[in-house]
Amino acid sequence: MTVATQKMTLEQFLAYDDGTDNLYELENGELISMPSESDVNQRIASFLFAFFLGLDIPSYRLRIGTELAVSGARVSVRIPDLLVLSEELAAEMNGATRSIILMDMPPPLLAVEVVSPKQENRDYRYKRTEYAARGIAEYWIVDPIEQRVTVLEWVEGLYEEQVFTGDDLIVSTVLGDLELTVDRVLQRR
């Protein structure tokens, strides 16, 4: 839901404080109120966080709730469900007063979005374009509604898409050999 009627700049967004704990994204200059995450989305993001820790990705390179500046018609700020940072990006963010990845910083290696009901266009269309423009090497769309995981791999300026379902092993060039199925991610088995 759009909150403000006037377009905001990134600087105005970064300074915005309505005195609440409400969470907002900036979408092409519009302040968008983010609903609370569903239990399913929280469980999936938490499972992946723990699974990635088991791959020996250090906790300082894994982020839940970190803001990410991306390009759109105007600068936008998204809040992916989970990010995997490079060592370089993690070092740049070390000690920051706000957990935000700005446009002049390296992109994350991987962004994960868990699809919420009635938000499919945001994850499948808008964020796909924004994350591609940001140069994020891999973007996962975990869809508990459609029971699939879409992995978008950055290849020569565009995302190439692979869709995994059921007991398919998810393939990731960023994370290597995963031994992870869609059923496990969706916590069906």
C-alpha positions as CSV (number, residue, x, y, z in Angstrom):
1,M,0.0,0.0,0.0
2,T,1.4,3.4,-1.0
3,V,1.8,5.7,2.0
4,A,2.9,9.1,0.7
5,T,1.4,10.9,-2.3
6,Q,4.6,12.8,-3.2
7,K,7.6,11.0,-4.7
8,M,10.6,10.6,-2.4
9,T,14.3,10.7,-3.2
10,L,16.6,8.1,-1.7
11,E,17.9,10.7,0.7
12,Q,14.4,11.5,1.9
13,F,13.6,7.8,2.3
14,L,16.8,7.3,4.3
15,A,15.8,10.2,6.6
16,Y,12.1,9.2,6.8
17,D,10.8,8.4,10.3
18,D,7.1,8.3,11.0
19,G,7.7,7.4,14.7
20,T,6.5,3.8,14.3
21,D,8.2,0.4,13.8
22,N,6.5,0.0,10.4
23,L,8.6,-1.4,7.6
24,Y,8.7,0.4,4.2
25,E,10.2,-0.2,0.8
26,L,10.7,2.6,-1.7
27,E,9.3,1.7,-5.1
28,N,10.1,4.2,-7.8
29,G,10.0,7.1,-5.4
30,E,6.8,5.9,-3.6
31,L,6.8,4.8,0.0
32,I,5.2,1.4,0.3
33,S,4.1,0.0,3.6
34,M,5.3,-3.6,4.0
35,P,2.9,-6.1,5.7
36,S,4.2,-8.4,8.4
37,E,5.8,-11.5,7.0
38,S,3.6,-14.7,7.1
39,D,4.8,-17.6,9.3
40,V,5.5,-19.6,6.1
41,N,7.7,-16.9,4.7
42,Q,9.6,-16.6,8.0
43,R,10.1,-20.3,8.3
44,I,11.4,-20.6,4.7
45,A,13.8,-17.6,5.2
46,S,15.0,-19.0,8.5
47,F,15.5,-22.5,7.1
48,L,17.6,-21.1,4.2
49,F,19.6,-19.0,6.6
50,A,20.4,-22.1,8.7
51,F,21.1,-24.2,5.6
52,F,23.5,-21.7,4.2
53,L,25.3,-21.6,7.6
54,G,25.7,-25.3,7.1
55,L,27.5,-24.6,3.8
56,D,30.1,-22.8,5.8
57,I,28.9,-19.4,4.7
58,P,29.9,-17.2,7.6
59,S,27.0,-15.5,9.5
60,Y,28.3,-12.0,8.8
61,R,27.7,-12.7,5.1
62,L,24.1,-13.7,5.5
63,R,21.4,-11.0,6.0
64,I,17.7,-11.0,6.8
65,G,16.0,-7.6,6.8
66,T,18.8,-5.7,5.0
67,E,17.7,-3.0,2.6
68,L,18.9,-3.0,-0.9
69,A,19.0,0.1,-3.2
70,V,18.1,-0.8,-6.8
71,S,17.4,1.1,-10.0
72,G,13.9,1.6,-11.3
73,A,12.3,4.5,-13.0
74,R,13.7,6.2,-9.9
75,V,15.9,4.7,-7.2
76,S,14.0,2.0,-5.2
77,V,14.8,0.3,-2.0
78,R,13.8,-3.4,-1.5
79,I,14.0,-5.7,1.5
80,P,14.8,-9.2,0.3
81,D,13.9,-12.1,2.6
82,L,17.5,-13.2,2.6
83,L,20.8,-12.0,1.1
84,V,24.2,-13.7,0.7
85,L,27.0,-11.0,0.6
86,S,30.4,-11.2,-0.9
87,E,33.4,-10.8,1.4
88,E,34.0,-7.3,-0.1
89,L,30.4,-6.2,0.5
90,A,30.4,-7.6,4.1
91,A,33.6,-5.7,4.8
92,E,32.0,-2.5,3.4
93,M,28.9,-2.9,5.6
94,N,30.9,-3.7,8.7
95,G,30.1,-1.1,11.4
96,A,27.4,0.7,9.3
97,T,24.7,2.5,11.3
98,R,22.0,1.3,9.0
99,S,21.8,-2.1,7.3
100,I,21.4,-0.9,3.7
101,I,23.3,-1.7,0.5
102,L,23.6,1.5,-1.4
103,M,24.1,1.9,-5.2
104,D,27.8,2.6,-4.9
105,M,28.4,-0.6,-3.1
106,P,29.0,-4.0,-4.7
107,P,25.9,-6.1,-5.3
108,P,25.0,-9.1,-3.1
109,L,25.9,-12.5,-4.6
110,L,22.4,-13.9,-4.0
111,A,19.0,-12.4,-3.2
112,V,16.1,-14.6,-2.1
113,E,12.5,-13.6,-2.2
114,V,9.7,-15.7,-0.7
115,V,6.5,-15.0,-2.6
116,S,3.5,-13.7,-0.6
117,P,-0.1,-13.9,-1.7
118,K,-1.1,-11.1,-4.1
119,Q,2.6,-10.0,-4.4
120,E,3.6,-12.3,-7.3
121,N,4.2,-9.5,-9.8
122,R,6.6,-7.7,-7.4
123,D,8.8,-10.8,-7.1
124,Y,8.5,-12.3,-10.6
125,R,8.5,-9.1,-12.6
126,Y,9.6,-5.9,-10.9
127,K,12.3,-7.3,-8.5
128,R,13.6,-9.5,-11.3
129,T,14.3,-6.4,-13.5
130,E,15.7,-4.4,-10.6
131,Y,17.9,-7.1,-9.3
132,A,19.2,-7.8,-12.8
133,A,20.0,-4.1,-13.3
134,R,21.8,-4.2,-10.0
135,G,24.0,-7.1,-11.3
136,I,23.1,-9.6,-8.6
137,A,24.6,-12.9,-9.7
138,E,21.7,-15.0,-8.6
139,Y,18.1,-14.4,-7.6
140,W,15.9,-17.1,-6.1
141,I,12.1,-16.8,-6.1
142,V,10.8,-19.3,-3.6
143,D,7.1,-19.7,-4.2
144,P,5.1,-21.6,-1.6
145,I,1.9,-20.8,-3.5
146,E,3.0,-22.5,-6.8
147,Q,5.3,-24.9,-4.9
148,R,8.4,-24.1,-6.9
149,V,11.8,-22.4,-6.7
150,T,12.9,-20.3,-9.6
151,V,16.6,-19.6,-9.8
152,L,17.7,-16.7,-12.0
153,E,21.4,-16.7,-12.9
154,W,23.1,-13.6,-14.2
155,V,24.6,-14.5,-17.6
156,E,26.0,-11.8,-20.0
157,G,23.7,-9.0,-18.8
158,L,20.5,-11.0,-18.5
159,Y,18.9,-13.6,-16.1
160,E,18.6,-17.2,-17.3
161,E,15.8,-19.0,-15.5
162,Q,15.6,-22.5,-14.2
163,V,12.5,-23.7,-12.4
164,F,12.6,-26.5,-9.8
165,T,9.7,-28.4,-8.2
166,G,9.2,-31.3,-5.8
167,D,12.2,-33.4,-5.2
168,D,14.3,-31.6,-7.8
169,L,17.8,-30.6,-6.6
170,I,18.2,-26.9,-6.7
171,V,21.2,-25.9,-8.9
172,S,23.2,-22.8,-7.9
173,T,26.3,-21.5,-9.6
174,V,26.9,-19.1,-6.6
175,L,26.6,-21.7,-3.9
176,G,27.8,-24.8,-5.7
177,D,26.6,-28.3,-4.8
178,L,23.7,-27.9,-2.5
179,E,22.0,-31.3,-2.0
180,L,18.8,-29.2,-1.4
181,T,15.4,-30.0,-2.8
182,V,12.4,-27.8,-3.3
183,D,10.4,-30.0,-1.0
184,R,13.0,-29.4,1.8
185,V,12.9,-25.6,1.2
186,L,9.1,-25.6,1.3
187,Q,9.3,-27.8,4.4
188,R,7.1,-30.5,2.9
189,R,9.7,-33.3,3.7
